[in-house]
Amino acid sequence: MTTMTLTVDTSSSLAVNLPSPELTDEDIDSAPNPANREHMTTSDSSAPDCCLQHPEPVHYERKLGDSELSYYLPGRATGVNDMYLHLGFRSPERIMLCPRVCAVWAIMRMRHPLLASKIVMRDYDDVRFVYVPSRVETNADPIMPRIPYSLRRTANRFHPPPSPEEALAEAGSQLEYRQQSKDDLIESYLNGPRTLSNERLFYLVVSRTPVLDTQLPTPPTTPRTFNGPPVEILEHLTGSDDSVNYELLICAAHSIGDGMALHQFANDFYSLLGSDNSQKEMEALVADEWNRRWGRPLPSGTPALPASVEENLGTDQNRFRRAAGCIDFQISMDKQIGGQAFPRRTDPVRHTVVPTTSFDENLTRTMLKKCKAQGVSISSAIFAICSIAWARMSPREKQKSPMMMYAAMNIRPYFPKPAHESYWFLAVGYFNIVLPNFIPTSCDVSKTFWLRARKAKEQSSRVASSSMIQSRNREMAIKRGKQSRSWAKEDDEKEAGLWAPPPPTSDKPPPPSNPSVALLGLSLLGNLDGIYKHANFPDIKLHTLTTGSRQRHSGMLLFGYTFAGKLWISLGYDENGFDRETVDLFLANVNTAAHEFLIQ
């Protein structure tokens, strides 16, 4: 594998040559410790409009909400929950030149500040997103944030870029060019050293398929600062309209967003990249974006950072309604019954794999027509496919307990007021689907399948239309936040050799009357061709999409979606954490059921 990191020429005509002070230890250590809401600090808010570069350090920060904490805290050490989105596509070489890609990336970072923020953890109850000024040093290591090494021990905080040129330079430091295949890209991200960190919450990797690049010169293996691609690569790439196969890997910490934000970002990224704008026009767009967002202080009351999902949902001020919400949440949890689980193995080494099946466009059209005729979506059908697949491999003595699957849902539509103009924030809720775990012998199995698909649809619709959905998501966030803080503290104490088990007590809560175990999680993204506006980038032909996250030990998540006219089903799981024969049989049954009920 060869890599190439882009750093933009600081002598660019976009530079605004006004002096800005370097950060000092005092600047960082004296940062305020505000309350939950976003806080902005500046030493001179009355600076004239002509002073486009902030004359003194300014930073914005807010606490992570409970939902964000539940994703951040477990992943501090190994990157559990770090998301990725891989897109394979063909494009003319001129579109994928480094300066053009970097300009688009700089624009997106300015539109979505959490992509350029960092996380500072002060305590388990005080973890913050921070967006703070620093200086870009043109001779710095392009891999590391461009602030003095002596300051990196504190927070490595980021900032609204002081100029359009520096916005380009900062974007270039978080962009990498490689020569790797799709499988190697995903394997290294899921199972190699962690790509992201507290200082890097988002990262882009562009790769050309190696077999197509036999004539491409190999960049140096040691990172270095340069003003663009080496001349020999530039000569090889410029002026060609021949389509080349590329892989784009988008890496994002789950605490800053969710799957819907990933896909909307990818569509916007390709729409800018595949536009008719020349490189000069792209650079002008960077300058315009910077002037509009960061060229002057934000208006009073305008938040720089998107709010947490809990703040977006709001808090009910009526204490009786709050009490009713707590009771309703507990009742809804008591109804979640599931007694099915994959046999697990104990292995200290986690290794995530993502076996993927796709159905061609003709088969996908047939499957969608069958679902429509039965009055269900393909997502409801996938719940039923998993139910039949598991029931067919369950021994009779285990068929009495139903099977439960958990799924994620986008809760942006339930916010009582418009959210931040950036869509990059976490807004995901959870619900469960419970289905029987046996197959009646008294009727045609296809009737059982479609009945379960309709039952899954009914349960999903009941959750989505519930008047208690806001309070349930608030209560779930509180529960997940408390659990994540408790587990994080225990993990840290064990790491330090300080943990001691709590003393036994006589007042243990009674065991639950019914088991409540989920077989697996499903992320059913629906028709992604409704998000990707392919007509906006006609020269870029998307053909492959794979998504997932770095799994915890014994983690498992099934994805289902349509993309490029095809239905895709993939299972991301830790292959060392489960009995492999059982997982292989389940996947074979899923594939068989899909053909049996949706195609034949």
C-alpha positions in Angstrom: 0.0 0.0 0.0 1.2 3.5 -0.8 -0.3 6.6 0.8 -0.2 10.3 -0.1 -1.4 13.1 2.2 -2.3 16.4 0.7 -1.1 19.8 2.1 -2.2 22.9 0.2 0.3 25.5 -0.8 0.2 28.3 1.7 1.3 30.9 -0.9 -2.1 30.4 -2.6 -3.9 33.6 -3.8 -6.7 32.7 -1.3 -4.5 33.5 1.6 -5.5 36.5 3.8 -2.2 37.8 5.0 -3.2 39.2 8.3 -1.2 38.3 11.5 -2.7 35.9 14.0 -1.1 35.0 17.3 0.2 31.5 18.1 -1.6 29.5 20.8 0.1 29.4 24.2 -0.2 27.1 27.2 -2.2 29.8 28.9 -4.7 30.0 25.9 -5.5 26.3 26.2 -5.3 25.8 30.0 -7.5 28.9 30.7 -10.4 27.7 28.5 -13.7 28.1 30.4 -15.7 25.3 31.8 -19.2 26.2 30.7 -22.5 24.5 31.4 -24.3 22.1 29.2 -25.1 24.5 26.4 -22.7 25.7 23.7 -20.2 28.3 24.9 -18.2 30.8 22.9 -15.1 32.6 24.2 -13.3 35.4 22.4 -11.1 38.2 23.8 -12.5 40.8 21.4 -16.0 40.4 20.0 -16.0 44.0 18.7 -13.2 43.4 16.1 -13.9 45.3 12.8 -15.3 43.3 9.9 -12.0 43.8 8.0 -10.2 41.7 10.5 -11.3 38.5 8.8 -8.8 36.3 10.7 -9.9 36.1 14.3 -7.3 38.3 16.1 -7.6 36.3 19.3 -8.4 32.7 20.1 -12.1 31.9 19.8 -13.6 28.5 20.6 -17.0 26.9 20.8 -17.9 24.0 22.9 -20.8 22.0 24.3 -21.2 18.8 26.4 -22.0 15.6 24.7 -25.5 14.4 25.4 -26.3 11.0 26.8 -26.8 9.3 23.4 -23.4 10.7 22.2 -21.7 9.6 25.4 -23.1 6.0 24.9 -21.2 5.8 21.6 -18.1 7.8 22.7 -17.1 6.2 26.0 -17.0 2.5 24.9 -14.8 3.4 21.9 -12.1 5.4 23.6 -9.5 2.6 23.6 -10.2 0.6 20.4 -12.6 2.7 18.3 -15.7 0.5 18.9 -18.7 2.1 17.1 -16.5 4.1 14.6 -18.6 4.2 11.4 -17.5 3.9 7.8 -19.1 4.2 4.4 -17.4 2.8 1.4 -18.4 3.8 -2.1 -17.0 2.3 -5.2 -17.4 4.4 -8.4 -15.9 5.2 -11.8 -14.9 8.7 -12.6 -12.7 10.7 -15.0 -9.3 11.3 -13.5 -9.7 15.1 -13.8 -12.6 15.0 -11.2 -10.5 13.2 -8.7 -7.4 15.4 -8.7 -6.2 16.2 -5.2 -6.8 20.0 -5.2 -10.4 19.5 -6.4 -11.2 16.8 -3.8 -9.6 18.9 -1.1 -11.7 22.0 -2.0 -14.9 20.0 -1.8 -13.8 18.5 1.5 -12.9 22.0 2.9 -16.4 23.3 2.0 -18.1 20.3 3.7 -16.0 20.8 6.9 -17.1 24.4 7.1 -20.7 23.6 6.6 -20.6 20.8 9.3 -18.5 22.0 12.3 -18.6 18.7 14.2 -16.6 17.1 11.4 -13.7 19.5 12.3 -14.2 19.4 16.1 -12.4 17.5 18.7 -13.5 15.8 21.9 -12.1 16.8 25.3 -12.9 14.5 28.3 -12.6 16.1 31.7 -14.8 13.6 33.6 -17.3 10.9 32.9 -20.0 13.6 33.2 -18.1 16.3 31.4 -17.1 15.3 27.9 -17.2 18.1 25.3 -17.1 18.8 21.6 -14.6 21.7 21.1 -14.2 23.9 18.1 -11.3 26.3 18.9 -8.8 28.5 17.1 -5.2 27.4 16.4 -2.6 28.3 13.9 -1.6 26.4 10.8 2.2 26.0 10.4 3.1 25.4 6.8 6.1 23.3 7.7 4.3 21.0 10.1 3.9 17.3 9.9 0.9 16.9 7.6 -0.5 14.0 9.5 -0.8 15.9 12.9 -2.8 19.0 13.8 -0.6 22.0 13.1 -0.1 23.3 16.6 3.1 23.0 18.6 3.9 19.5 19.9 4.1 20.7 23.5 0.5 21.7 23.4 -0.8 18.4 22.1 -0.7 17.0 25.6 -3.7 19.1 26.6 -6.6 18.9 24.1 -5.4 19.3 20.5 -8.4 21.6 20.0 -9.6 22.6 16.5 -11.0 25.9 15.3 -13.0 27.9 12.8 -10.4 28.3 10.0 -8.8 31.8 10.1 -8.8 32.1 6.3 -10.0 30.2 3.2 -6.5 29.1 2.5 -6.1 27.6 5.9 -9.5 25.9 5.5 -7.9 24.1 2.5 -4.8 23.2 4.4 -6.7 21.8 7.4 -8.9 19.8 5.1 -5.8 18.4 3.3 -4.4 17.2 6.6 -7.5 15.0 7.0 -7.5 13.6 3.5 -5.4 10.6 2.3 -4.7 9.1 -1.1 -3.9 5.4 -1.2 -3.6 2.5 -3.7 -5.8 -0.2 -2.0 -8.6 -2.4 -3.0 -12.1 -2.1 -1.5 -11.5 -5.2 0.7 -8.1 -4.0 1.9 -9.5 -0.6 2.8 -12.4 -2.0 4.8 -10.2 -4.7 6.5 -7.6 -2.2 7.6 -10.3 0.2 9.0 -12.2 -2.5 10.8 -9.4 -4.6 12.2 -6.2 -2.5 12.0 -5.1 0.3 14.2 -7.8 2.9 14.9 -8.0 5.6 12.2 -10.0 8.1 14.3 -9.3 9.6 17.7 -10.4 12.4 20.1 -8.4 14.8 17.8 -9.7 13.3 14.5 -13.5 12.6 14.4 -13.8 12.4 10.6 -11.4 11.3 7.9 -11.5 10.7 4.1 -9.5 8.1 2.1 -9.5 8.1 -1.7 -8.0 5.0 -3.4 -7.5 3.9 -7.0 -7.9 0.2 -7.7 -4.3 -1.0 -7.8 -4.6 -3.2 -10.9 -5.6 -0.1 -12.9 -2.7 2.0 -11.7 0.3 -0.1 -12.9 1.8 3.0 -14.5 1.2 5.3 -11.6 4.4 6.4 -9.9 4.6 5.4 -6.2 4.6 8.3 -3.8 7.2 8.4 -1.0 6.5 6.2 2.0 7.5 8.9 4.4 4.9 11.6 4.8 6.1 15.0 3.7 4.6 18.5 3.0 4.2 19.4 -0.6 2.2 21.9 -2.7 0.1 19.3 -4.5 0.7 16.0 -6.2 4.2 15.3 -7.4 4.7 16.5 -10.9 5.0 13.0 -12.4 1.6 12.1 -10.9 0.1 15.4 -12.0 1.3 14.7 -15.6 -0.2 11.3 -15.5 -3.6 12.4 -14.3 -4.4 15.8 -15.8 -6.5 16.3 -18.9 -7.9 12.7 -19.1 -11.6 12.0 -19.5 -11.0 8.2 -19.2 -13.1 6.7 -16.4 -11.1 5.1 -13.7 -12.3 2.9 -10.8 -12.0 4.6 -7.4 -12.9 3.7 -3.8 -13.9 6.4 -1.3 -13.8 5.5 2.4 -15.6 7.9 4.7 -14.7 7.5 8.4 -16.7 9.0 11.2 -17.0 8.8 14.9 -20.5 7.6 15.8 -20.8 10.3 18.5 -21.0 13.0 15.9 -23.7 11.5 13.7 -25.5 8.5 12.2 -26.0 6.6 9.0 -28.4 9.0 7.5 -25.9 11.9 8.0 -23.2 9.7 6.3 -25.3 9.1 3.2 -26.5 12.7 2.9 -22.9 13.8 3.3 -21.8 11.5 0.5 -24.5 12.8 -1.8 -23.6 16.4 -1.2 -19.9 15.6 -1.6 -20.4 13.9 -5.0 -22.7 16.7 -6.1 -20.0 19.3 -5.5 -17.3 17.1 -6.8 -19.1 16.2 -10.0 -20.3 19.7 -10.8 -19.1 21.7 -13.8 -17.1 24.1 -11.7 -13.4 24.6 -12.7 -10.7 24.5 -10.0 -10.6 28.3 -9.8 -14.4 28.3 -9.3 -14.0 25.6 -6.6 -11.5 27.8 -4.8 -13.9 30.7 -5.1 -16.6 28.6 -3.5 -14.2 27.8 -0.6 -13.7 31.5 -0.1 -17.4 32.3 -0.3 -18.2 29.6 2.2 -15.6 30.8 4.6 -16.7 34.4 4.3 -20.4 33.5 4.9 -19.7 31.2 7.9 -16.5 32.4 9.6 -15.5 35.6 8.0 -17.1 37.6 10.9 -18.4 36.7 14.4 -21.5 34.7 14.5 -24.7 36.6 15.3 -25.8 36.6 18.9 -27.8 33.5 19.7 -26.6 31.6 16.6 -25.2 28.2 17.7 -21.9 27.2 16.0 -22.4 23.5 16.9 -25.5 21.4 16.4 -27.3 20.6 19.7 -27.5 17.0 21.1 -30.5 14.9 20.3 -31.8 15.3 23.9 -31.7 19.0 23.6 -33.4 18.8 20.2 -36.2 16.7 21.7 -36.6 19.1 24.6 -37.7 18.4 28.2 -41.3 18.3 29.2 -41.8 21.0 31.9 -44.9 19.3 33.3 -43.7 16.9 36.1 -46.8 14.7 35.8 -46.2 14.2 32.1 -42.6 13.4 32.9 -43.6 10.8 35.5 -46.1 9.3 32.9 -43.3 9.1 30.4 -41.1 7.2 32.9 -43.9 4.7 33.6 -44.7 4.3 29.9 -41.0 3.6 29.1 -40.7 0.9 31.7 -44.0 -0.7 30.5 -42.7 -0.7 26.9 -39.4 -2.3 28.0 -41.3 -5.0 30.0 -43.1 -6.0 26.8 -39.8 -6.7 24.9 -39.5 -10.5 25.1 -36.9 -12.5 23.3 -35.1 -15.7 24.1 -33.0 -16.4 21.1 -29.3 -15.8 20.8 -26.3 -16.9 18.7 -23.9 -19.2 20.5 -20.9 -17.2 21.5 -17.2 -17.9 21.7 -14.5 -16.3 23.9 -11.6 -14.9 22.0 -9.5 -11.9 23.1 -8.9 -11.0 19.5 -11.7 -9.3 17.7 -12.0 -9.7 13.9 -14.9 -8.1 12.1 -16.0 -9.4 8.7 -18.8 -8.1 6.4 -20.1 -10.9 4.1 -22.3 -9.1 1.6 -24.9 -10.4 -0.9 -26.4 -8.2 -3.7 -29.3 -9.0 -6.0 -29.2 -7.7 -9.6 -31.6 -5.0 -10.8 -34.0 -7.4 -12.4 -34.2 -9.6 -9.3 -34.5 -6.5 -7.1 -37.5 -5.2 -9.2 -39.2 -8.6 -8.8 -38.6 -8.5 -5.0 -40.0 -5.0 -4.6 -43.1 -5.8 -6.7 -43.8 -8.9 -4.5 -43.5 -6.7 -1.4 -45.7 -4.0 -2.8 -48.4 -6.6 -3.7 -48.3 -7.8 -0.1 -48.6 -4.3 1.3 -45.2 -4.3 3.0 -41.8 -2.7 2.5 -38.6 -4.6 1.7 -37.5 -3.6 5.3 -40.4 -5.5 6.8 -39.7 -8.4 4.6 -36.1 -8.6 5.8 -37.4 -8.9 9.5 -39.5 -11.8 8.3 -36.6 -13.4 6.4 -34.5 -13.3 9.6 -37.3 -14.8 11.5 -37.8 -17.8 9.1 -34.0 -18.2 8.7 -33.5 -18.6 12.5 -36.6 -20.7 13.1 -35.5 -23.2 10.5 -32.3 -23.9 12.5 -33.8 -23.8 16.0 -34.3 -27.1 17.8 -37.9 -27.8 18.9 -37.1 -27.2 22.6 -36.0 -23.6 21.8 -38.9 -22.6 19.7 -41.2 -21.6 22.6 -39.4 -18.3 23.2 -40.0 -15.6 20.5 -37.1 -14.0 18.7 -36.4 -10.3 19.2 -34.4 -8.0 16.8 -33.5 -4.4 17.6 -33.4 -1.7 15.0 -32.5 1.9 14.7 -34.8 4.7 13.6 -34.2 8.3 12.5 -35.8 10.6 15.0 -35.1 14.0 13.3 -38.8 14.2 12.2 -39.9 14.2 15.9 -37.9 17.3 16.9 -40.5 20.0 18.0 -38.5 22.8 16.4 -36.0 23.0 13.4 -32.6 21.7 14.2 -29.2 23.2 13.3 -28.7 23.8 9.5 -26.0 21.1 9.6 -27.4 17.6 9.5 -24.2 16.2 11.1 -25.4 15.3 14.6 -26.6 12.1 16.2 -30.3 11.6 16.0 -31.0 7.9 16.3 -33.5 6.0 18.4 -34.2 2.3 18.9 -37.1 -0.1 18.8 -37.6 -3.8 18.9 -39.5 -6.3 16.6 -40.7 -9.5 18.3 -41.7 -12.4 16.1 -42.5 -16.1 16.8 -39.7 -18.6 16.5 -41.5 -21.6 15.0 -42.9 -22.5 11.6 -46.4 -24.0 11.7 -46.8 -27.2 9.8 -50.5 -26.7 9.2 -50.2 -24.0 6.5 -48.0 -23.0 3.6 -44.8 -21.5 4.9 -45.1 -18.6 2.4 -48.3 -17.5 4.2 -46.4 -17.5 7.5 -43.7 -15.4 6.0 -46.0 -12.7 4.7 -47.9 -12.7 7.9 -44.7 -12.0 9.8 -43.7 -9.3 7.4 -47.0 -7.6 8.1 -46.6 -8.0 11.8 -43.1 -6.4 11.5 -44.7 -3.5 9.6 -47.4 -3.1 12.3 -44.9 -3.0 15.1 -42.7 -0.5 13.3 -45.7 1.7 12.5 -46.9 1.5 16.0 -43.5 2.8 17.3 -43.3 5.5 14.7 -46.8 6.8 15.4 -46.8 6.6 19.1 -47.5 9.9 21.0 -44.9 8.8 23.5 -42.0 8.5 21.1 -40.2 11.6 22.3 -40.4 10.7 26.0 -39.3 7.1 25.2 -36.3 8.3 23.3 -35.4 10.7 26.2 -35.7 7.9 28.7 -33.7 5.5 26.6 -30.9 8.1 26.2 -30.8 8.6 30.0 -30.5 4.9 30.5 -27.8 4.4 27.9 -25.9 7.4 29.2 -25.9 6.0 32.8 -24.8 2.6 31.7 -22.0 3.9 29.5 -20.6 6.1 32.3 -20.8 3.2 34.8 -19.1 0.8 32.4 -16.4 3.3 31.4 -15.5 4.0 35.0 -15.3 0.3 35.7 -13.1 -0.3 32.6 -10.7 2.5 33.6 -10.5 1.2 37.2 -9.7 -2.4 35.9 -7.1 -0.9 33.5 -5.5 0.8 36.5 -5.8 -2.2 38.8 -8.1 -0.3 41.1 -11.4 -2.0 40.5 -13.1 -4.0 43.2 -16.4 -5.8 42.8 -19.3 -4.2 44.7 -20.1 -5.9 48.0 -23.0 -8.4 47.8 -26.4 -7.1 48.9 -29.5 -8.9 50.1 -31.9 -6.6 48.2 -31.2 -7.8 44.7 -33.8 -7.0 42.1 -35.9 -10.0 41.2 -35.0 -11.7 37.9 -37.2 -10.8 35.0 -40.2 -13.0 34.5 -39.4 -13.3 30.7 -36.1 -13.2 28.9 -35.3 -10.1 26.9 -32.4 -11.0 24.6 -32.1 -9.7 21.0 -30.9 -12.1 18.4 -29.2 -9.4 16.4 -29.5 -5.8 15.4 -30.8 -4.6 12.0 -30.0 -1.3 10.2 -32.6 -1.1 7.4 -31.7 2.0 5.4 -34.5 1.7 2.8 -34.0 3.0 -0.8 -30.7 4.9 -0.7 -31.2 5.9 -4.4 -33.7 8.4 -2.9 -30.8 10.1 -1.1 -28.1 9.8 -3.9 -29.1 12.2 -6.7 -27.1 10.5 -9.4 -28.3 13.0 -12.0 -26.4 15.7 -10.1 -23.0 14.1 -10.9 -23.5 12.4 -14.3 -19.7 11.8 -14.8 -19.4 9.8 -11.6 -21.0 6.3 -11.7 -21.5 4.9 -8.3 -21.7 1.1 -8.3 -20.9 -0.3 -4.9 -21.8 0.7 -1.3 -20.8 -1.0 1.9 -21.3 0.4 5.4 -20.9 -0.6 9.0 -18.8 0.1 12.1 -15.9 -1.3 14.2 -17.7 -3.9 16.2 -17.3 -4.6 19.9 -16.4 -8.2 20.9 -19.2 -10.5 19.9 -21.0 -7.6 18.1 -23.3 -8.2 15.1 -25.4 -5.9 12.9 -27.2 -6.8 9.7 -27.7 -4.1 7.0 -30.3 -4.0 4.3 -30.8 -1.4 1.6 -31.3 -0.8 -2.1 -28.6 1.1 -4.0 -27.8 1.6 -7.7 -31.0 -0.4 -8.4 -29.9 -3.4 -6.4 -30.9 -4.9 -3.0 -27.9 -5.4 -0.7 -27.8 -7.5 2.5 -24.6 -7.5 4.6 -23.8 -8.8 8.0 -21.0 -7.1 10.0 -19.9 -9.2 12.9 -17.0 -10.3 15.0 -16.2 -13.8 13.6 -14.1 -14.7 16.6 -17.0 -14.0 19.0 -19.6 -16.5 17.5 -19.8 -20.1 16.5 -19.0 -19.8 12.9 -21.0 -22.8 11.7 -24.1 -21.3 13.2 -23.5 -17.9 11.6 -22.8 -19.5 8.2 -26.0 -21.5 8.4 -28.0 -18.5 9.3 -26.6 -16.5 6.4 -27.3 -19.4 4.0 -30.9 -19.6 5.3 -31.3 -15.8 4.8 -30.2 -16.1 1.2 -32.5 -19.2 0.7 -35.5 -17.4 2.2 -34.9 -14.3 0.1 -35.0 -16.3 -3.1 -37.9 -18.6 -1.9 -40.3 -15.8 -0.8 -39.3 -12.8 -2.8 -38.1 -14.2 -6.2 -39.6 -17.6 -7.0 
